[in-house]
Amino acid sequence: MAGGQERVLRRRIKSVNATKKITKAMELIAASQISRSQQRIAANRPFRVGMANLIIEAASANKTIAEKMLGTPESPKVITIVCLVGDRGLSGAYNSSVLRATERLLAEKAATGAEIRLVTVGKKAPSYFRFRGFDVTESFLGFSDKPEFADARAVATAIAQPFAAGEVDQVLLVSMTYLTAAIQQVAVAQLLPLPGPEEGNDDEGTAKVPTPVATEGYTEFEPDVEHLLQELAPKAVEAEVFAALLEGAASFHASQQRAMAAATENAEELARTLTRTMNRARQDAITTEIMEIVGGAEALRPAKGA
């Protein structure tokens, strides 16, 4: 019995050690991806801020256009909600936090009587919402780990065209923002209409669009503001979506790095526990064999003396 238990424990220890090697490798890979994601976020920030400044300066030159393209609508009738999660799991609470926040936002906006359109980015989102009875208008898959600008353009086109056609009054984005390697938080950002210069980031992270810097002096636009904004507004949305994709990728790798580090530590602790149990079982088996030998010798001693 003890020998069989020892064999089972050896197999379990071998399996745990093999799992530990996998989780350690995934931890190292995720850690290496974090720095690359940080560099991409920093490289994209000047373009993002500059585009926001240009859009607001151009829209401010025409009150009618500014009212349509800037600010927060008071009572939108049709709202598009974009949920940005990962294509893979094994990343702690990264996906579940964004999905639950999106579900709460859907319920909140539906309670106001608005029509909701749901657009998802990442493989984990469509099945989650369909299982809970939400209709997914459009989904994008396969690029959440390493997004490219072409991916952001595809997502931005899908959400900007209905807004430009007057079919949607507001577009909201739910995603994870990257603060540090240890801190990421879920944020809800308004993509369309574009936030005005007075609508900066708040303490709760409910607006991710950078606060534009007011410019001094007079700016003359050529062609006219309306045609200029028709060209620039989609590009501003693309910049915001791309920034959200980059921050989501960085947050995913940071969450995965922490999750895999915890898994590696748990595997080491489990291997130590199983090793102690196996040693105890082996010692019990040796003690039992010694007792059997001693008992047999004691049983044979009187017969030998006689």
C-alpha positions, -999 to 999 in steps of 0.1 A, spaced: 0 0 0 28 24 10 48 16 -22 17 23 -44 12 56 -26 48 66 -32 45 59 -69 14 81 -71 31 109 -53 62 107 -75 39 111 -106 21 140 -90 54 157 -81 67 152 -117 35 167 -131 36 197 -108 73 204 -117 64 203 -154 36 227 -148 59 250 -129 83 251 -158 54 262 -181 41 289 -157 77 302 -151 83 305 -189 50 323 -194 59 347 -165 92 356 -182 76 361 -216 49 383 -201 75 403 -182 95 409 -214 63 421 -233 55 447 -206 85 469 -214 77 467 -251 41 477 -245 52 506 -223 75 518 -252 46 517 -277 23 536 -253 49 563 -248 56 565 -286 19 569 -294 11 595 -267 24 627 -286 3 618 -317 -27 611 -296 -25 644 -276 -17 664 -307 -47 650 -326 -70 658 -297 -57 694 -295 -62 699 -333 -97 685 -332 -108 707 -304 -92 738 -318 -108 732 -352 -142 724 -337 -141 754 -314 -140 777 -345 -175 766 -354 -201 766 -327 -226 744 -346 -199 717 -352 -186 720 -317 -220 713 -302 -223 682 -324 -187 668 -320 -177 679 -286 -191 675 -251 -213 649 -234 -249 644 -247 -275 648 -220 -300 621 -230 -286 599 -258 -312 576 -274 -287 552 -291 -254 543 -273 -226 521 -286 -206 504 -259 -172 489 -269 -158 462 -246 -120 456 -249 -107 424 -234 -80 398 -242 -80 368 -266 -65 345 -240 -70 338 -203 -44 329 -176 -43 366 -168 -58 368 -133 -88 392 -131 -80 411 -163 -108 398 -185 -134 393 -157 -130 429 -144 -136 445 -177 -165 421 -186 -183 428 -153 -178 466 -156 -192 464 -191 -222 444 -179 -229 469 -152 -227 498 -177 -251 480 -201 -276 476 -173 -272 512 -163 -277 526 -198 -305 502 -206 -323 515 -175 -324 550 -190 -344 537 -220 -316 541 -245 -310 516 -272 -277 497 -267 -253 485 -293 -225 463 -281 -192 460 -299 -165 436 -285 -128 433 -290 -112 400 -278 -123 364 -279 -134 363 -242 -162 389 -247 -187 375 -273 -194 342 -255 -197 359 -221 -224 384 -233 -243 359 -255 -245 335 -225 -261 364 -205 -286 373 -232 -269 404 -247 -267 408 -285 -233 415 -299 -235 439 -329 -199 433 -340 -168 415 -326 -131 417 -334 -107 389 -326 -71 380 -327 -50 411 -321 -55 421 -284 -20 409 -274 -1 428 -301 -24 454 -317 -14 473 -348 -28 506 -361 -47 488 -389 -66 469 -362 -75 501 -344 -86 516 -378 -110 486 -383 -126 491 -349 -128 529 -352 -145 526 -386 -171 502 -372 -181 527 -344 -175 560 -362 -196 555 -393 -229 550 -375 -221 581 -354 -213 602 -384 -246 590 -401 -266 600 -371 -276 565 -361 -257 566 -328 -256 595 -303 -228 583 -280 -199 558 -281 -184 546 -248 -153 524 -244 -147 500 -214 -111 488 -211 -82 484 -187 -59 513 -183 -22 508 -176 -9 529 -147 21 509 -135 33 473 -138 15 466 -105 -16 488 -109 -42 486 -137 -78 498 -134 -109 495 -155 -120 528 -171 -150 540 -190 -141 566 -217 -163 585 -241 -150 582 -276 -178 601 -295 -187 629 -292 -151 639 -284 -146 652 -249 -143 690 -247 -113 709 -233 -129 711 -199 -135 673 -197 -102 659 -185 -94 628 -166 -111 625 -132 -101 606 -101 -122 576 -110 -107 572 -144 -139 577 -163 -123 597 -191 -92 584 -208 -89 610 -235 -60 634 -227 -69 669 -217 -61 692 -247 -40 723 -242 -57 756 -250 -38 775 -277 -34 812 -279 -37 834 -310 -56 830 -342 -57 799 -364 -69 799 -400 -81 766 -414 -80 755 -450 -102 739 -462 -131 750 -441 -136 736 -406 -165 713 -415 -145 694 -443 -114 694 -422 -132 677 -392 -148 652 -415 -112 640 -423 -97 645 -388 -125 631 -366 -121 595 -377 -84 597 -373 -88 611 -338 -111 581 -329 -85 557 -345 -58 573 -322 -80 568 -291 -88 532 -300 -52 524 -307 -42 539 -274 -68 518 -256 -56 487 -274 -20 494 -264 -29 500 -228 -51 469 -228 -22 448 -241 2 462 -215 -24 456 -188 -29 420 -200 8 412 -199 12 427 -165 -18 408 -152 -5 376 -168 30 381 -153 15 384 -118 -8 354 -123 20 332 -136 43 343 -108 16 333 -82 11 300 -101 48 292 -100 50 300 -63 20 277 -57 35 249 -77 67 251 -57 48 250 -24 27 221 -37 58 202 -48 74 207 -14 42 194 3 40 164 -19 77 157 -14 73 157 24 42 134 21 62 111 -2 92 110 22 68 103 51 52 74 31 87 60 22 98 62 59 66 44 69 73 17 44 108 13 56 97 12 92 71 -14 84 97 -36 66 121 -33 95 93 -43 119 85 -73 98 121 -84 97 126 -80 134 93 -98 141 104 -127 119 138 -129 136 121 -129 170 98 -157 159 127 -178 147 150 -173 177 133 -198 202 132 -225 175 169 -221 169 177 -224 205 157 -255 210 
